[in-house]
Amino acid sequence: MLEGMNIPTVQPSNFPVRGRILAVDWGSRRIGLALSDETQTLAQPLTTLTRRAGKRFPMAQLLEQVTRNQVVGIIVGLPLDAAGAEGDAAHAARSLADDIKRRVGELEVSMWDERMTTARVLAAVREMGGKTRGRKEDVDAMAAALLLQHYLDAQKGTAL
């Protein structure tokens, strides 16, 4: 499941070495969120935000999570295609990252390659005998956790 993991598309961040990092796995309908522990070693799914058709991104809910969890930095997943090129989804994710940065002030917001995170989570759940039907919100939060875990491992030099 972990072969061919993400390759960073940006330079390493300048986040504080301690404190929680929030990952945002952008989607046009659902946005998965994950949170690191204080030591930035382990990622865990947090929640999934839902955007109703024709409505804006649920920024107030995201900012509430940033405040509630005393986040020191934010990673936004960059959905590149298989060749590493940016399409419409990547441009939308970059726009979201810019909007988040405007609203969080001093917190750093970085992009991280999230290719295939959702597919990997779906495969892992099925491999363990689990069902994915009716669990889209769980899958999106788990994809954010996979994105964040890879980022954390890469920062510590332990990424596979």
N, CA, C and O atoms as a DFTB+ gen file, in Angstrom:
640 C
 N C O
     1  1       0.810      -1.195       0.000
     2  2       0.000       0.000       0.000
     3  2       0.853       1.259       0.000
     4  3       0.396       2.282      -0.511
     5  1       2.050       1.245       0.536
     6  2       2.829       2.454       0.680
     7  2       3.841       2.677      -0.441
     8  3       4.536       3.693      -0.445
     9  1       3.936       1.750      -1.389
    10  2       4.923       1.942      -2.441
    11  2       4.577       3.167      -3.277
    12  3       3.409       3.493      -3.488
    13  1       5.629       3.835      -3.746
    14  2       5.424       5.007      -4.598
    15  2       4.792       6.172      -3.869
    16  3       4.005       6.914      -4.458
    17  1       5.118       6.350      -2.602
    18  2       4.494       7.422      -1.816
    19  2       4.787       8.788      -2.421
    20  3       5.588       8.926      -3.345
    21  1       4.129       9.764      -1.883
    22  2       4.187      11.122      -2.392
    23  2       5.596      11.702      -2.360
    24  3       6.380      11.422      -1.453
    25  1       5.893      12.494      -3.341
    26  2       7.148      13.225      -3.409
    27  2       6.807      14.684      -3.131
    28  3       5.871      15.216      -3.727
    29  1       7.544      15.340      -2.243
    30  2       7.188      16.724      -1.921
    31  2       7.235      17.611      -3.150
    32  3       8.129      17.483      -3.988
    33  1       6.274      18.508      -3.253
    34  2       6.220      19.423      -4.384
    35  2       6.639      20.820      -3.968
    36  3       6.687      21.732      -4.792
    37  1       6.938      20.985      -2.698
    38  2       7.391      22.271      -2.176
    39  2       8.540      21.998      -1.226
    40  3       8.784      20.854      -0.841
    41  1       9.238      23.047      -0.852
    42  2      10.311      22.906       0.127
    43  2       9.701      22.587       1.492
    44  3       8.538      22.904       1.740
    45  1      10.483      21.960       2.380
    46  2       9.979      21.686       3.729
    47  2       9.488      22.976       4.386
    48  3       9.996      24.063       4.112
    49  1       8.512      22.834       5.239
    50  2       7.918      23.996       5.890
    51  2       8.805      24.499       7.024
    52  3       9.783      23.858       7.407
    53  1       8.443      25.634       7.535
    54  2       9.125      26.219       8.688
    55  2       8.207      26.208       9.895
    56  3       8.197      27.161      10.675
    57  1       7.434      25.141      10.060
    58  2       6.550      25.038      11.210
    59  2       7.374      24.945      12.485
    60  3       8.511      24.474      12.450
    61  1       6.819      25.385      13.611
    62  2       7.488      25.128      14.886
    63  2       7.693      23.622      15.055
    64  3       6.917      22.831      14.519
    65  1       8.730      23.217      15.793
    66  2       9.040      21.794      15.925
    67  2       8.089      21.068      16.867
    68  3       8.063      19.837      16.884
    69  1       7.322      21.793      17.638
    70  2       6.310      21.187      18.502
    71  2       4.978      21.881      18.236
    72  3       4.934      23.040      17.824
    73  1       3.915      21.163      18.475
    74  2       2.580      21.700      18.279
    75  2       1.864      20.933      17.183
    76  3       2.489      20.243      16.378
    77  1       0.575      21.060      17.164
    78  2      -0.255      20.290      16.238
    79  2      -0.280      20.904      14.840
    80  3      -0.367      22.120      14.669
    81  1      -0.202      20.019      13.851
    82  2      -0.330      20.421      12.454
    83  2      -1.656      19.872      11.936
    84  3      -2.010      18.724      12.201
    85  1      -2.366      20.689      11.210
    86  2      -3.641      20.302      10.604
    87  2      -3.421      20.035       9.130
    88  3      -2.792      20.834       8.438
    89  1      -3.938      18.911       8.643
    90  2      -3.895      18.610       7.212
    91  2      -5.290      18.775       6.629
    92  3      -6.289      18.411       7.250
    93  1      -5.338      19.326       5.436
    94  2      -6.593      19.552       4.719
    95  2      -6.508      18.789       3.405
    96  3      -5.679      19.105       2.551
    97  1      -7.367      17.783       3.240
    98  2      -7.440      17.002       2.005
    99  2      -8.626      17.547       1.216
   100  3      -9.774      17.163       1.443
   101  1      -8.322      18.455       0.280
   102  2      -9.356      19.169      -0.461
   103  2     -10.148      18.239      -1.365
   104  3      -9.600      17.327      -1.983
   105  1     -11.444      18.490      -1.427
   106  2     -12.329      17.819      -2.367
   107  2     -13.438      18.786      -2.735
   108  3     -13.742      19.704      -1.974
   109  1     -14.035      18.590      -3.880
   110  2     -15.073      19.528      -4.309
   111  2     -16.332      19.425      -3.445
   112  3     -17.076      20.399      -3.323
   113  1     -16.579      18.259      -2.845
   114  2     -17.758      18.093      -1.972
   115  2     -17.392      17.893      -0.516
   116  3     -18.064      18.410       0.376
   117  1     -16.310      17.131      -0.270
   118  2     -15.907      16.848       1.113
   119  2     -14.443      17.210       1.305
   120  3     -13.613      17.029       0.414
   121  1     -14.150      17.727       2.492
   122  2     -12.799      18.140       2.832
   123  2     -12.398      17.370       4.088
   124  3     -12.930      17.602       5.174
   125  1     -11.447      16.449       3.918
   126  2     -10.979      15.668       5.053
   127  2      -9.970      16.458       5.862
   128  3      -9.120      17.153       5.306
   129  1     -10.069      16.346       7.185
   130  2      -9.120      17.002       8.078
   131  2      -8.451      15.960       8.957
   132  3      -9.083      14.997       9.391
   133  1      -7.171      16.162       9.214
   134  2      -6.410      15.299      10.115
   135  2      -5.547      16.194      10.989
   136  3      -5.268      17.342      10.644
   137  1      -5.128      15.653      12.125
   138  2      -4.379      16.427      13.101
   139  2      -3.206      15.609      13.600
   140  3      -3.329      14.406      13.830
   141  1      -2.068      16.265      13.766
   142  2      -0.912      15.583      14.347
   143  2      -0.971      15.679      15.864
   144  3      -1.749      16.448      16.428
   145  1      -0.126      14.875      16.513
   146  2       0.051      15.033      17.946
   147  2       0.992      16.220      18.177
   148  3       1.513      16.795      17.221
   149  1       1.208      16.582      19.439
   150  2       2.053      17.725      19.782
   151  2       3.495      17.557      19.321
   152  3       4.166      18.544      19.017
   153  1       3.982      16.311      19.267
   154  2       5.374      16.071      18.865
   155  2       5.535      15.955      17.356
   156  3       6.647      15.760      16.864
   157  1       4.453      16.071      16.631
   158  2       4.446      15.973      15.166
   159  2       5.011      14.632      14.698
   160  3       5.793      14.554      13.751
   161  1       4.586      13.586      15.396
   162  2       5.028      12.234      15.068
   163  2       3.911      11.423      14.438
   164  3       4.137      10.699      13.468
   165  1       2.708      11.538      14.981
   166  2       1.579      10.727      14.533
   167  2       0.428      11.592      14.041
   168  3       0.118      12.632      14.623
   169  1      -0.197      11.144      12.964
   170  2      -1.371      11.817      12.412
   171  2      -2.596      10.966      12.696
   172  3      -2.526       9.737      12.710
   173  1      -3.706      11.628      12.919
   174  2      -4.960      10.894      13.085
   175  2      -6.080      11.658      12.397
   176  3      -6.064      12.888      12.345
   177  1      -7.060      10.918      11.866
   178  2      -8.207      11.587      11.240
   179  2      -8.904      12.478      12.257
   180  3      -9.008      12.114      13.428
   181  1      -9.375      13.623      11.831
   182  2     -10.075      14.539      12.732
   183  2     -11.565      14.591      12.409
   184  3     -12.398      14.214      13.232
   185  1     -11.892      15.055      11.216
   186  2     -13.293      15.166      10.814
   187  2     -13.341      15.415       9.313
   188  3     -12.308      15.548       8.657
   189  1     -14.542      15.475       8.789
   190  2     -14.742      15.815       7.385
   191  2     -15.726      16.968       7.316
   192  3     -16.796      16.923       7.925
   193  1     -15.363      17.990       6.580
   194  2     -16.257      19.114       6.334
   195  2     -16.964      18.858       5.016
   196  3     -16.378      18.301       4.088
   197  1     -18.224      19.263       4.933
   198  2     -18.993      19.043       3.714
   199  2     -19.398      20.381       3.123
   200  3     -19.865      21.280       3.823
   201  1     -19.206      20.487       1.822
   202  2     -19.631      21.682       1.108
   203  2     -20.859      21.307       0.298
   204  3     -20.807      20.414      -0.547
   205  1     -21.949      21.985       0.557
   206  2     -23.163      21.729      -0.210
   207  2     -23.017      22.304      -1.608
   208  3     -22.316      23.294      -1.817
   209  1     -23.678      21.680      -2.550
   210  2     -23.604      22.106      -3.958
   211  2     -23.932      23.584      -4.077
   212  3     -24.938      24.052      -3.545
   213  1     -23.079      24.310      -4.774
   214  2     -23.309      25.728      -5.009
   215  2     -22.954      26.624      -3.836
   216  3     -23.147      27.837      -3.915
   217  1     -22.446      26.065      -2.758
   218  2     -22.116      26.854      -1.568
   219  2     -20.610      27.036      -1.464
   220  3     -19.843      26.333      -2.121
   221  1     -20.196      27.976      -0.640
   222  2     -18.785      28.245      -0.430
   223  2     -18.138      27.190       0.453
   224  3     -18.814      26.415       1.131
   225  1     -16.825      27.184       0.427
   226  2     -16.043      26.319       1.304
   227  2     -16.400      26.655       2.759
   228  3     -16.530      27.833       3.095
   229  1     -16.561      25.647       3.629
   230  2     -16.942      25.900       5.029
   231  2     -15.756      26.418       5.863
   232  3     -15.282      25.748       6.781
   233  1     -15.296      27.625       5.518
   234  2     -14.108      28.203       6.146
   235  2     -14.281      28.398       7.650
   236  3     -13.342      28.165       8.411
   237  1     -15.459      28.819       8.087
   238  2     -15.669      29.053       9.526
   239  2     -15.437      27.765      10.321
   240  3     -14.862      27.803      11.409
   241  1     -15.880      26.636       9.786
   242  2     -15.674      25.358      10.471
   243  2     -14.197      24.989      10.503
   244  3     -13.711      24.470      11.508
   245  1     -13.489      25.248       9.431
   246  2     -12.056      24.971       9.393
   247  2     -11.326      25.846      10.416
   248  3     -10.495      25.349      11.176
   249  1     -11.629      27.125      10.436
   250  2     -10.969      28.036      11.371
   251  2     -11.288      27.677      12.821
   252  3     -10.452      27.857      13.706
   253  1     -12.487      27.174      13.059
   254  2     -12.859      26.705      14.397
   255  2     -11.949      25.542      14.822
   256  3     -11.509      25.488      15.970
   257  1     -11.671      24.630      13.912
   258  2     -10.775      23.501      14.220
   259  2      -9.348      24.002      14.479
   260  3      -8.664      23.488      15.364
   261  1      -8.907      24.984      13.723
   262  2      -7.571      25.555      13.918
   263  2      -7.453      26.122      15.334
   264  3      -6.471      25.868      16.032
   265  1      -8.451      26.882      15.745
   266  2      -8.439      27.491      17.073
   267  2      -8.601      26.443      18.168
   268  3      -7.832      26.426      19.129
   269  1      -9.582      25.584      18.031
   270  2      -9.877      24.573      19.041
   271  2      -8.670      23.673      19.317
   272  3      -8.416      23.303      20.464
   273  1      -7.937      23.326      18.271
   274  2      -6.823      22.390      18.408
   275  2      -5.456      23.068      18.519
   276  3      -4.425      22.396      18.488
   277  1      -5.446      24.386      18.647
   278  2      -4.214      25.156      18.812
   279  2      -3.159      24.764      17.768
   280  3      -2.020      24.435      18.096
   281  1      -3.577      24.812      16.517
   282  2      -2.751      24.402      15.387
   283  2      -1.594      25.391      15.189
   284  3      -1.778      26.604      15.294
   285  1      -0.393      24.852      14.901
   286  2       0.786      25.698      14.662
   287  2       1.146      25.787      13.183
   288  3       2.017      26.572      12.809
   289  1       0.493      24.997      12.337
   290  2       0.745      25.019      10.903
   291  2      -0.289      24.183      10.174
   292  3      -0.918      23.300      10.757
   293  1      -0.455      24.470       8.904
   294  2      -1.480      23.787       8.102
   295  2      -0.852      23.272       6.814
   296  3      -0.118      23.987       6.131
   297  1      -1.156      22.017       6.497
   298  2      -0.746      21.395       5.241
   299  2      -2.012      21.230       4.398
   300  3      -3.006      20.677       4.868
   301  1      -1.975      21.702       3.176
   302  2      -3.093      21.518       2.248
   303  2      -2.622      20.556       1.163
   304  3      -1.585      20.771       0.535
   305  1      -3.392      19.499       0.951
   306  2      -3.038      18.516      -0.060
   307  2      -3.124      19.096      -1.455
   308  3      -4.077      19.796      -1.798
   309  1      -2.109      18.794      -2.256
   310  2      -2.064      19.248      -3.644
   311  2      -2.347      18.056      -4.552
   312  3      -1.485      17.194      -4.725
   313  1      -3.551      17.996      -5.138
   314  2      -3.936      16.844      -5.956
   315  2      -3.368      16.912      -7.375
   316  3      -4.009      17.424      -8.293
   317  1      -2.172      16.393      -7.530
   318  2      -1.532      16.342      -8.847
   319  2      -2.033      15.124      -9.610
   320  3      -2.532      14.171      -9.012
   321  1      -1.898      15.157     -10.935
   322  2      -2.267      13.973     -11.706
   323  2      -1.115      12.970     -11.645
   324  3      -0.077      13.250     -11.045
   325  1      -1.295      11.806     -12.264
   326  2      -0.311      10.728     -12.181
   327  2       1.062      11.159     -12.698
   328  3       2.081      10.634     -12.248
   329  1       1.101      12.102     -13.632
   330  2       2.366      12.571     -14.192
   331  2       2.979      13.700     -13.363
   332  3       4.080      14.163     -13.660
   333  1       2.266      14.141     -12.325
   334  2       2.777      15.216     -11.487
   335  2       2.372      16.606     -11.937
   336  3       2.884      17.599     -11.421
   337  1       1.463      16.688     -12.890
   338  2       1.012      17.986     -13.402
   339  2      -0.180      18.491     -12.592
   340  3      -0.922      17.712     -11.992
   341  1      -0.342      19.803     -12.590
   342  2      -1.462      20.417     -11.898
   343  2      -2.627      20.645     -12.851
   344  3      -2.469      21.238     -13.918
   345  1      -3.779      20.172     -12.455
   346  2      -5.002      20.396     -13.211
   347  2      -5.924      21.316     -12.436
   348  3      -5.480      22.065     -11.566
   349  1      -7.212      21.257     -12.756
   350  2      -8.197      22.120     -12.105
   351  2      -8.259      21.899     -10.595
   352  3      -8.354      22.860      -9.831
   353  1      -8.205      20.638     -10.160
   354  2      -8.285      20.347      -8.721
   355  2      -7.083      20.934      -7.981
   356  3      -7.238      21.464      -6.881
   357  1      -5.903      20.849      -8.562
   358  2      -4.709      21.415      -7.929
   359  2      -4.815      22.936      -7.843
   360  3      -4.442      23.532      -6.833
   361  1      -5.322      23.558      -8.899
   362  2      -5.492      25.012      -8.875
   363  2      -6.494      25.417      -7.796
   364  3      -6.302      26.421      -7.110
   365  1      -7.560      24.635      -7.648
   366  2      -8.552      24.917      -6.605
   367  2      -7.936      24.743      -5.217
   368  3      -8.216      25.533      -4.315
   369  1      -7.103      23.721      -5.036
   370  2      -6.438      23.496      -3.747
   371  2      -5.477      24.643      -3.435
   372  3      -5.397      25.092      -2.292
   373  1      -4.753      25.116      -4.439
   374  2      -3.853      26.256      -4.220
   375  2      -4.635      27.505      -3.839
   376  3      -4.212      28.266      -2.968
   377  1      -5.770      27.716      -4.488
   378  2      -6.623      28.855      -4.166
   379  2      -7.131      28.746      -2.725
   380  3      -7.169      29.735      -1.993
   381  1      -7.521      27.530      -2.332
   382  2      -7.966      27.312      -0.962
   383  2      -6.830      27.608       0.019
   384  3      -7.050      28.272       1.032
   385  1      -5.626      27.126      -0.268
   386  2      -4.485      27.373       0.614
   387  2      -4.232      28.875       0.757
   388  3      -3.948      29.354       1.854
   389  1      -4.334      29.613      -0.340
   390  2      -4.152      31.068      -0.295
   391  2      -5.224      31.718       0.574
   392  3      -4.928      32.620       1.358
   393  1      -6.465      31.262       0.437
   394  2      -7.565      31.806       1.228
   395  2      -7.364      31.492       2.716
   396  3      -7.582      32.355       3.567
   397  1      -6.952      30.270       3.027
   398  2      -6.691      29.907       4.421
   399  2      -5.586      30.803       4.972
   400  3      -5.710      31.328       6.078
   401  1      -4.515      30.980       4.215
   402  2      -3.382      31.802       4.667
   403  2      -3.832      33.222       4.980
   404  3      -3.397      33.798       5.977
   405  1      -4.678      33.785       4.164
   406  2      -5.177      35.142       4.421
   407  2      -5.933      35.209       5.741
   408  3      -5.928      36.241       6.412
   409  1      -6.576      34.122       6.110
   410  2      -7.431      34.140       7.295
   411  2      -6.734      33.714       8.586
   412  3      -7.207      34.039       9.675
   413  1      -5.625      32.995       8.482
   414  2      -4.961      32.512       9.706
   415  2      -3.787      33.388      10.118
   416  3      -3.153      33.131      11.141
   417  1      -3.493      34.410       9.340
   418  2      -2.462      35.366       9.718
   419  2      -1.074      34.774       9.780
   420  3      -0.499      34.427       8.748
   421  1      -0.532      34.655      10.968
   422  2       0.859      34.256      11.166
   423  2       1.126      32.767      10.933
   424  3       2.280      32.382      10.743
   425  1       0.103      31.930      10.943
   426  2       0.328      30.497      10.747
   427  2       0.806      30.219       9.328
   428  3       0.292      30.782       8.361
   429  1       1.793      29.347       9.222
   430  2       2.264      28.955       7.901
   431  2       1.296      27.948       7.290
   432  3       0.780      27.068       7.978
   433  1       1.062      28.088       6.007
   434  2       0.235      27.161       5.238
   435  2       1.104      26.647       4.096
   436  3       1.604      27.434       3.292
   437  1       1.286      25.330       4.023
   438  2       2.127      24.720       2.989
   439  2       1.320      23.718       2.179
   440  3       0.317      23.177       2.644
   441  1       1.780      23.487       0.960
   442  2       1.166      22.484       0.086
   443  2       1.995      21.202       0.147
   444  3       3.210      21.240       0.336
   445  1       1.309      20.060      -0.017
   446  2       1.999      18.765      -0.036
   447  2       1.295      17.852      -1.025
   448  3       0.067      17.780      -1.049
   449  1       2.065      17.167      -1.827
   450  2       1.549      16.244      -2.839
   451  2       0.668      15.183      -2.181
   452  3       1.113      14.461      -1.289
   453  1      -0.560      15.099      -2.621
   454  2      -1.498      14.134      -2.042
   455  2      -1.945      13.078      -3.044
   456  3      -2.986      12.448      -2.859
   457  1      -1.174      12.883      -4.093
   458  2      -1.582      11.921      -5.116
   459  2      -1.967      10.585      -4.514
   460  3      -1.226      10.001      -3.723
   461  1      -3.119      10.122      -4.897
   462  2      -3.595       8.769      -4.601
   463  2      -3.874       8.491      -3.129
   464  3      -4.012       7.324      -2.762
   465  1      -3.963       9.498      -2.272
   466  2      -4.215       9.213      -0.856
   467  2      -5.565       8.538      -0.664
   468  3      -5.661       7.558       0.076
   469  1      -6.599       9.037      -1.307
   470  2      -7.920       8.427      -1.146
   471  2      -7.928       7.002      -1.688
   472  3      -8.486       6.102      -1.061
   473  1      -7.318       6.797      -2.839
   474  2      -7.256       5.442      -3.411
   475  2      -6.501       4.495      -2.485
   476  3      -6.896       3.340      -2.326
   477  1      -5.424       4.970      -1.876
   478  2      -4.663       4.128      -0.955
   479  2      -5.469       3.779       0.286
   480  3      -5.407       2.649       0.770
   481  1      -6.218       4.732       0.800
   482  2      -7.053       4.467       1.976
   483  2      -8.137       3.460       1.618
   484  3      -8.374       2.514       2.370
   485  1      -8.793       3.648       0.489
   486  2      -9.830       2.696       0.060
   487  2      -9.251       1.291      -0.075
   488  3      -9.861       0.320       0.373
   489  1      -8.088       1.182      -0.684
   490  2      -7.451      -0.126      -0.850
   491  2      -7.098      -0.738       0.499
   492  3      -7.280      -1.939       0.699
   493  1      -6.600       0.067       1.421
   494  2      -6.225      -0.447       2.749
   495  2      -7.446      -0.935       3.517
   496  3      -7.395      -1.987       4.155
   497  1      -8.537      -0.188       3.463
   498  2      -9.761      -0.597       4.159
   499  2     -10.270      -1.915       3.589
   500  3     -10.645      -2.818       4.337
   501  1     -10.282      -2.024       2.274
   502  2     -10.736      -3.264       1.633
   503  2      -9.798      -4.418       1.954
   504  3     -10.248      -5.540       2.186
   505  1      -8.497      -4.148       1.967
   506  2      -7.499      -5.173       2.258
   507  2      -7.691      -5.751       3.669
   508  3      -7.424      -6.928       3.913
   509  1      -8.157      -4.904       4.583
   510  2      -8.396      -5.356       5.957
   511  2      -9.783      -5.958       6.123
   512  3     -10.190      -6.301       7.233
   513  1     -10.509      -6.086       5.011
   514  2     -11.832      -6.685       5.066
   515  2     -12.948      -5.726       5.412
   516  3     -14.073      -6.149       5.676
   517  1     -12.647      -4.435       5.412
   518  2     -13.664      -3.434       5.744
   519  2     -14.489      -3.035       4.542
   520  3     -14.140      -3.329       3.398
   521  1     -15.563      -2.379       4.813
   522  2     -16.457      -1.877       3.764
   523  2     -16.269      -0.372       3.637
   524  3     -16.075       0.325       4.632
   525  1     -16.326       0.119       2.410
   526  2     -16.181       1.548       2.179
   527  2     -17.508       2.215       1.828
   528  3     -17.613       3.441       1.856
   529  1     -18.501       1.428       1.502
   530  2     -19.807       1.981       1.141
   531  2     -20.407       2.708       2.345
   532  3     -20.468       2.168       3.450
   533  1     -20.846       3.942       2.106
   534  2     -21.468       4.727       3.163
   535  2     -20.469       5.323       4.146
   536  3     -20.865       5.833       5.194
   537  1     -19.181       5.265       3.823
   538  2     -18.157       5.771       4.746
   539  2     -17.298       6.842       4.081
   540  3     -16.119       6.982       4.403
   541  1     -17.877       7.587       3.167
   542  2     -17.093       8.571       2.423
   543  2     -16.439       9.602       3.339
   544  3     -15.295       9.996       3.112
   545  1     -17.160      10.040       4.373
   546  2     -16.593      11.021       5.296
   547  2     -15.394      10.440       6.034
   548  3     -14.374      11.111       6.193
   549  1     -15.516       9.180       6.490
   550  2     -14.399       8.528       7.172
   551  2     -13.201       8.404       6.239
   552  3     -12.067       8.665       6.641
   553  1     -13.449       8.011       5.008
   554  2     -12.375       7.820       4.040
   555  2     -11.654       9.143       3.778
   556  3     -10.428       9.157       3.671
   557  1     -12.385      10.250       3.673
   558  2     -11.754      11.542       3.416
   559  2     -10.885      11.978       4.592
   560  3      -9.795      12.511       4.387
   561  1     -11.349      11.760       5.814
   562  2     -10.533      12.100       6.986
   563  2      -9.314      11.177       7.074
   564  3      -8.233      11.623       7.460
   565  1      -9.473       9.902       6.721
   566  2      -8.331       8.978       6.728
   567  2      -7.324       9.356       5.640
   568  3      -6.118       9.211       5.834
   569  1      -7.814       9.839       4.498
   570  2      -6.908      10.290       3.436
   571  2      -6.103      11.497       3.914
   572  3      -4.915      11.610       3.614
   573  1      -6.742      12.391       4.650
   574  2      -6.025      13.538       5.215
   575  2      -4.967      13.060       6.206
   576  3      -3.871      13.617       6.264
   577  1      -5.296      12.024       6.987
   578  2      -4.330      11.479       7.950
   579  2      -3.140      10.847       7.218
   580  3      -1.998      10.996       7.653
   581  1      -3.399      10.151       6.124
   582  2      -2.306       9.564       5.345
   583  2      -1.416      10.664       4.760
   584  3      -0.190      10.562       4.806
   585  1      -2.025      11.698       4.219
   586  2      -1.294      12.856       3.709
   587  2      -0.407      13.445       4.799
   588  3       0.781      13.686       4.581
   589  1      -0.988      13.674       5.966
   590  2      -0.252      14.284       7.068
   591  2       0.842      13.366       7.588
   592  3       1.939      13.830       7.895
   593  1       0.562      12.072       7.691
   594  2       1.583      11.150       8.193
   595  2       2.787      11.121       7.267
   596  3       3.930      11.096       7.724
   597  1       2.530      11.124       5.974
   598  2       3.651      11.141       5.036
   599  2       4.445      12.434       5.184
   600  3       5.676      12.410       5.168
   601  1       3.767      13.538       5.324
   602  2       4.452      14.816       5.530
   603  2       5.316      14.750       6.791
   604  3       6.488      15.124       6.760
   605  1       4.741      14.275       7.898
   606  2       5.481      14.201       9.161
   607  2       6.712      13.311       9.022
   608  3       7.802      13.667       9.469
   609  1       6.526      12.153       8.398
   610  2       7.647      11.226       8.192
   611  2       8.732      11.857       7.323
   612  3       9.920      11.692       7.601
   613  1       8.337      12.574       6.281
   614  2       9.314      13.214       5.399
   615  2      10.104      14.285       6.149
   616  3      11.302      14.451       5.923
   617  1       9.432      15.008       7.040
   618  2      10.135      16.048       7.808
   619  2      11.151      15.454       8.762
   620  3      12.180      16.069       9.042
   621  1      10.867      14.265       9.261
   622  2      11.783      13.586      10.188
   623  2      12.780      12.694       9.463
   624  3      13.663      12.105      10.085
   625  1      12.635      12.596       8.139
   626  2      13.558      11.758       7.371
   627  2      13.268      10.280       7.470
   628  3      14.150       9.453       7.235
   629  1      12.019       9.932       7.821
   630  2      11.660       8.520       7.976
   631  2      10.616       8.065       6.972
   632  3      10.058       6.977       7.115
   633  1      10.340       8.882       5.950
   634  2       9.329       8.521       4.953
   635  2       9.774       7.310       4.151
   636  3      10.952       7.145       3.835
   637  1       8.786       6.457       3.826
   638  2       9.067       5.284       2.993
   639  2       9.097       5.668       1.531
   640  3       9.319       4.814       0.673
